[in-house]
Amino acid sequence: MAIITDTLRAVMALDEAAPVIDHKDVWYTWGELNAQVDAISDLLTALDIPAGGRVGVLLHNRPGHVAAILSVLASDRCLVTLNPLYPDETLAGDIASLAVPVVVGEASDLARPGIRTALEASGAAIIEIDPLLGATVLKTKGRGELPNEAGSQAIAIEMLTSGTTGKPKRVPLTRAAFDASFAAVAKYEKSRELTPQVKLRDNTTLIINPVTHIGGIYGVIGALMAGRRICLVERFSVENWAHAVVRHRPKVAPGVPAALRMILEANLPADTFSSLSAIISGTAPLDPAIVDEFLTRYDLPILGNYGATEFAGAIAGWSLKDFRLHWSDKRGAAGRLHHDVTARIVDAESGEPVAAGVEGLLELKAPQLGDADSWRRTTDRAVLDADRFLFIKGRADNAIVRGGFKIHPDDVVRVMEQHPAIREAAVVGVPDSRLGEVPVAAIILADGATLPPVADLKAYLKDKLLPYQTPVRFLAVRDLPRTASMKPAVVQIRKLFETSP
């Protein structure tokens, strides 16, 4: 049995009276959490969902959803993540394509008209949970038409990516991959190894990232396996972040690059950070100027890392020791490769390895990638130095990273071109001081059409896209700059927005 399964079961049994989750300044105990874990597990068993069986869960940063995560993982079933932030049409399509035998969610999500219709059509059983650890109810047994046969117990989570190289897809993350990833992270901590010998700890881990994102769910699982308490923050704001830091006084806190910019802009008093030895930052490229400003203003290291959903977490990162010793000469690095990760940089055209310090495409080998003996090529341009420090230079594809959330332009274009006033559209990323990058759209209008009011166009898109996918600017053009093959020329389109007010 996997370490992740054994460890979760062991820590759940330690002390039911101990606090484990802080949500909106209310503490919930292990006993309260376990009661809902058991209730969900009992219903899954009654529905004949076996070990390895797939369970869809509509996830929010709330206590009841942590119970659902634990119930599935600790029973060796497979967690299939569903993002309730998607518009009804997108989420309904996701549910229809998954064919999971059961979906777990809270009443407000299950009652959405589009979602309710999709669930009824799918034939899935529905388990309604209380987000605050109240009653768990079997709403419908389903029609019994969906497969609930045992899948591979090796797969812990089918995690939805953010769609870096195309339409978001689910990546099967194995228990072995999580074991390897958590073991690598544990080596950053003094006096802790990843073993079944667990204990409860008094410190609290802040969960700021959404649990539909690898950073959020990884933080929840890792903290609970280590016996730590967690503080669930439903939505990031500087006020919410600062309140959680002051309330719990952790040694480290999370903060994606876009959040760090907002924290600096808020000019919080130094006492806010008095307990922190570092801030951990991932999900998007970290501007070294942000790191320098935190050092200057608060003498607080920002420890960046590099990972992906497909990696089941980070494969490189800064330790506090490395940061104090090397930030001055390794400024801008994503950190040092984890001890069990092998990397090389290859020429994008020939595929041949290049020398240390030369830019190319990053390839990796590591146990947490599923096959420790085969090279996996990424879409990231990178430099690896002789000391195993990794510098990410950009993406080899056209993805836009907006505050840590990845946007594939083709998805946005597809929706835009459904608008009757738009004949053709192109979406590119432009620099943004707060979010790093934001999407903008160049539009060729349909014959006889005029550009709709921006507010109307944004409202149309937000009904069909996630909020962060919606372009911030729209520019009507007679024609798009194009390559020799008549494809939209991204660099030239981006320049249109540099010269247009």
N, C-alpha and C positions, 0 to 999 in steps of 0.2 A: 504494500500500500504506500502511496506517496506521502512524503513528509508533510505537504500542505494539508492533507486530509487528517493524518494522525495528530498534527499539532493543533489544528482547529478543534478537534474533538477533545483533546487534552485540556486546552485552555478554557473551553466552555464548562468544564466540570470542576474548576478550581474553587470558586467562591461565588455562589449565587447572590449573596448580599452585596457584593462589591459593585461600585458604579462602573459603567463601561461606555455609555454614550451620553454626550452633552449635546442637546439640540435646542436651540433658542433659550439657553440658560436653564434648561430642565434636564436633570440627570435621570438616566434609566439604568437599572441594574442588570447584571448578568442573568438573574432569575427571570426578570421581565423579558429580556431578549430571548432567553432559552425557551420560554413558554411559547412564543410565537414561532420560533424555529421548529419546535416539536409539532406544533399545530399544522404548520405547512407540510412538514415531512410526513405526518400521519395522513394528510389528505392526498399527497402524492402517492403514498403506498396504497391507499384505498382505490386510487385510480389506476393501479397496476403500472405505475411508472417505475421501471427497474433501474438498477445501477447502470450508469451510462446513458440513461434516457434523457432526452432533451427537454428542458423547461424554459419557456420564454418568460422573461420578467421585464416589466415596464419600470425602469429604475429612476428614482429621485434620491437626493441626499437627505434621506429621512430614516428614522430608526427602523420602521417596518420593512424597509427595502434592504437594510443590512441583514435583518432576520431572513429575508428571502435568499440573499446571497449565501449566508451561512448554511441554511437548510439544504440548498442544492449542493454546495461544495462538500459539506461534511457527510453527505449521504452518497458520495461518489456519483452523483448525477451530473449532467452537463448544463451549465448556465448559458442560455442564449439571450444576449442583451438586446433590449428594445428601447429605443430612444423616444420618450413621450414628448420631447420638444419638437419633433417633426410635425409638419402640418398633417391634418387628417389623411389627405390623399396619399402622401408619401408613406406614412406609418401603416395605413391600411394595406398598401401594396406590399410592404415589408412583411406584415403578418400573413398575407395570402401566400407569399413565396416561400415562407419558412416551413410550413406544414408541421409545426410543433404540436404535440398532443395536448398541451396545457399551457395556459398563459396566466401569470400572476401579476396583479396590479391593484392599485387603490381605486376607490369608487369614482373619483373625479375623472380619471383617465378612461376607465372602463365604460363610463356613461357618455363619452363623446360620441355624437351620432355616427360619424364615419367609422370610428373604431368599433363601436358596438355592432354595426352592420358587418364589418370585416370579420369580427370574431364569430358571429353567428354563421356567416358563410363558410368559415374555415372548419367548423365542426370541433374546434378545440374546447376542452374543458376550461372553466374559468374559476380561479381562486381569487377572491377579493380579500385584501389585507387592510388592516388599519395602519396608516403610516406612523401612528404614535403607539404601536404595540398593544392595541386593543384586540377585539375579536377577529378571528380569521374565518371566512365563510366560503363554502363551496357554492358558487352561484349557479353553475350548471355542470353536469357530468360530461357534456359534449355528446356528439353522436357516435363516438367510437369508430369513426372512419379514418382517423389519422394513425400513422404508425407509432407505436410506443415500445417497439422492440428495443432490447438492450443495444446501445451503441458502444463505442470504445470508451472504457472507463479511463483511458489515458487522457481523454480530452476534458479539461476542466471548464473552459469558457469558449464559446464562439463569440468573439469580440468584434464589434462593428468598428471598422477603421473610419477615418475621416476623409478617405478618398483622395489620397495624394496623386495617384497615377490613373485615376478614372473614377467610375462610380464606386461609392463606398461598398466594401465587401466585408464579409465576416471571415475572420482568421481563426482557425482552430488552435487554441493555445493549450498545450498539454500540461498535466500536472508536473511532469519532469522538467518542462521549461520553466515553470514558476519556481520549482525547487532550486534549480540552478541559479535563477535570477536572484531569489531571496538570499541564497547562500553567498552570492557575490556581494550583495548590499550589506549583509551582516558583518562582513570583514571591515567595513568602514567604522563599525561601532566597537568601542572598547568593551571587553568582558562579555561579548555575546557571540555565540556561534549558532548556526541554524541546526538545532537538534530537537528531538521530542521532549526534552527536559525543559518544561516551561514554568514560568511564574508570572504572577500579576505585578505590574509596575505602577508607580504613582503618577508617572508623567503622561501627558496627553498629546496625541498627534492631531494636528489640524487637517481636516479634509476639506479643501477649498475647491479643487477640481471636481466637476460632475462625475458621478460614478459610472456614467455611460462612456467616459473617457478612460483610457488605460491608466492615466495618472491618478484618477480618483479611485477606481476599484483596486488598483495596486496598493494605494495608500491604506485603504480599509483593510485588505487582507493582510498586508505586511504588519500593520500596527497590531491587529488582533492576534496574529500568530506570535508576536513578541510580548503579548500580555499587556499591551498599552491600552489606555482609554483613548477614545476618539471624540473629537468635536466636529459635528457635521454642520457645515455652512452651506445653506441652500443656494445662495447666489453671491458672487463676489461683489463687494464694494469696499472702498478704503475703510469706511466706518465699520463694516462687519469684520473685515480682516483685523483691524486694530483692536476692536473689542475682544475678539477671540485671543489675540496675542496677550493682551493685558489680563484677561480673565484667567488664562491657563499658564502664562509665563513659561512657554516651552523653551528648550534650548535651540531648537531649529524650527523654522516655519517655511511653508511653501509659498512660492510666488512666481507665476509665469512672467515673462518679460513685459507684457503689456500691463500687468498689474503692478510691476515694480515701477514703471514710469508714472503710473497714477499715484503710487505711494510717495514717490519723490515730489510730484507736483503738489501733493497735499501738505508737504513740509511738516510732517508729524513731529511732535516733541521727542527729544532723544530718549526720554524715559520710556516711551512706548517699546523701545527695542532693548531695554536693559537686561532682559533674561536671555536674549538671543546670542548664540555664538556664530550663527550663520543663517542665511536664507538659501533654500534649495530651489533651483529654477530649471524647468525643462519645458517641453512641448514645442518650443519655437527657438530660433536663433537668438542668442543673448548679446546685445550690443555691449561691448566692453566699456563704453562710456558710462553705462548704467552702473556697472560694477565699480568703476572708478569713483563715481559720485557717491555711492553708498559708503565706500571706504573713506572718502574725504569728509562726508557729513556725519557719519555715524560710526566709523571704524568697524564696519560690519561686512564680512566677506559674503559674496554671492557665489554659491557653488553651483555652477551650471552642469548639465549632463547632456548626453546624447542617447536617444533610444527611439523606439517605435512600437506601435501595437504589435507588429509581427515579431518583435524581439521579446515580448512579454516583459517589457520594462527597459531600463537603460543598459547599455553595454560599455559605456564610458562615463566618467564623471570626475569632478574635483573632490578630493578629501580636504579636510581643513588643514592637515599637515602640508599637503602638496600646495595648497593655495598660499599659505604663509611663506613657503620656500620658493615658489616658482611663478606666482602671478606676474611679477615684474618682467620675467624673461619668456613666459608662455602666454602673455596677454592675448585674449581672444580665443584660446583653446576651449573646446568643450569638456576638457579634462583628460585624464589618463585612461587607457583601456583597462577594463576589469581584468583581474589576474587570469581568468580562464578564457579570455577572448583573444583570438588571433585576427589580425587585420592586415590588409595590403591595399595599396593604391595601384590601379591599372590604367593604362592608356585607354581612353574612351573608344578609339577606333580599332586598335590592334588587340586590345585585351591583355597586353603584356604588362607585367609588373614594372613600376617605375621606382626610381631611387627615393630614399627618405628625403622629405622636404619638397618633393615635386607634386604638383596638383594633378589629380585624375579622379576616376570613379572609385568609390570605396567598396571593397569586398570584405566579408566577414566569415569567420568560423567560430562557433561557440556552442556549448551544450544547450543553452537556452534557445537556440535557433532550431532545435529539433534534430539536426545532423551535424555533429561536431567535426565530421571529417570532410565535409563538402563546402566549397566556397559559395556564399550567397552574395550576389551583386545588388547593391542599393542604387538608388537614383540620385545619390548625393555626391557632389564634387567635394573633395577633401584633400588634406595634406596630413601625413603621419610623420612625426619626427623620430629621431633615433631613440628618444626616451619614452616612446609609446604615447605621447600626447597627440590628441586628435584635433585637427582644425577643420571645421565644416565651412566650406566656401560658398555653398549655394546648392540649388537643385538642378539636376540635369533635365527635369521635365518642366512643365509650365504651371505647376501648382502655386497658388497664392496662399500665404500663411498670414492670417489676420488675427493677431492677438493669441496665437497658439492654435487656432482652428484653421484647418486646411480646406481650401476651396478649389475645386476643379472647374476651370472656366467653361468647359464644354457643357457641364450640367446647367450653369446659369444661362448660357447662350440658348440652349434647347428650350428653356422656359420663356426667355425673352422673345424668341422668334415665333412663339404661339400667339403673341399679342397682335391684334389686327393692324396696328399702325406700324409695325416693325417688319421690314423685309429681311434684313440681315443685321446681325450684331456680333461684336467681338468684345471679349472681356479680358482685361489685363490687370496686373497689380501695379500700384504705384506706391512709393514710400510714404509712410505716415509716422510722425514723431511719437505718437502714443501707442499705436497698435503694430508698428513695424511695417505693415503693408496693408493696403485696402484695395478692394476691387472697384474698377471703373469700367464704363461701357461706352463704346462707340457704336452708333446706330445709323443704319441706312433705312430711311423711312419708306414705307410702301407708297406706291403711286397715289398722289392726291391726299396723302395723310399729313398731318401736322404732329409735331412732338407733343405727346400728352403732358399735362402738368406733372412735375416731378413727384409731388405727393401722391397723385393717382397712380403713376407708374410704380412707385415703391410699394404702395398698397397692393397692387396687382401681384407683384413679385413675392411679397411676404406671405401671401395666401398659398404660394406654391413652393417656396424655398424656406430654409432656415434663416433667421434674421441676419446672421453674420455673412450669408451668401449674397445678400442684396447689395448691388453696387451703390457707392456713395455719390457718384457723379455720372451724368449722361451727356453725351456729346453727339449731336446729329451731324453727319458728314455725307457728302455726295457719294463718295466711294471710300473704301478702306485701303490703306497702304497694303500692298501684297508682295509676296515673294514671286520668284519666276514660275513656280508651280501654281500660282493664283491663290495660295493660302494667305490668310491675314498675317501681316508681318508684325509680330508682337513688339519688337523694339521701336519701330516707327509709329505704331499706334500709341505706345506709351509716350512718345515725344509729343504727340498731339495734345496731350493733357498738360505737358510742361509749358507749352506755348499758348494754350487757351485759358482765359480767365475763369 
